[in-house]
Structure formats: C-alpha cells, structure tokens
Amino acid sequence: MRILIFNWRDLRHSWAGGGEIYVFEQASRWVKMGHEVILFCGQDPYQNLPSFEIINGIKIYRKGGRFLEVR
C-alpha cells in the first residue's frame, strides 16, 4: 500500500514535538510492514534541510514554509 501523510513539520524540524514523533513512529511501523510511506511537510526556515530525504525508509518531501509558499 502507498501511504501519503501531510503534516506541518517533520522530525528534523526545529519546532518538532510530540505530534511529529508520533507520525514518525507510525510511519516507521508502516515501512516495516512493507508499505511505501511518503511524508509531505513544510521546510524549516531555520535550517537548510534537503527538500527530499529518506529517513528509516520514509520518503520526506519538504516544500514551502509556515504559510506553505510552495515553489
């Protein structure tokens, strides 16, 4: 199954908290079960994180920012 998650931040974001930890843990479990997981979230304005990254098998796309100015 392909699973798409929309969340404001990801685990590496400066303001990440409990919600991001929960999303990351759940997504990691789905990957271990053999699912393809994609997380779409905003870019961190305080860090120069890559716009695409794979962490624990989770494909993370970072676009825009706090007000989602997608470019």
PEDA-V307908 format. One record per residue. N is the residue number from 0. RES is the residue in one small letter. D_LAST is the distance of its C-alpha to the last C-alpha in Angstrom with 1 decimal. Layout:
# PEDA-V307908
n res d_last
N RES D_LAST
N RES D_LAST
This chain:
# PEDA-V307908
n res d_last
0 m 28.4
1 r 24.6
2 i 23.4
3 l 19.9
4 i 19.5
5 f 17.1
6 n 17.6
7 w 16.2
8 r 17.1
9 d 18.5
10 l 21.8
11 r 20.6
12 h 18.9
13 s 21.1
14 w 21.9
15 a 22.6
16 g 25.8
17 g 28.1
18 g 25.6
19 e 23.4
20 i 26.7
21 y 27.8
22 v 24.7
23 f 24.9
24 e 28.6
25 q 28.5
26 a 25.8
27 s 27.9
28 r 30.9
29 w 29.3
30 v 28.4
31 k 32.0
32 m 33.2
33 g 31.4
34 h 28.4
35 e 24.8
36 v 22.6
37 i 18.8
38 l 17.3
39 f 13.8
40 c 13.3
41 g 11.4
42 q 11.2
43 d 14.4
44 p 14.3
45 y 17.7
46 q 17.3
47 n 15.4
48 l 15.2
49 p 13.9
50 s 10.9
51 f 13.6
52 e 17.2
53 i 20.4
54 i 22.9
55 n 26.2
56 g 25.0
57 i 22.1
58 k 18.8
59 i 16.2
60 y 12.4
61 r 10.6
62 k 7.1
63 g 6.7
64 g 10.2
65 r 13.3
66 f 12.1
67 l 9.1
68 e 6.4
69 v 3.8
70 r 0.0
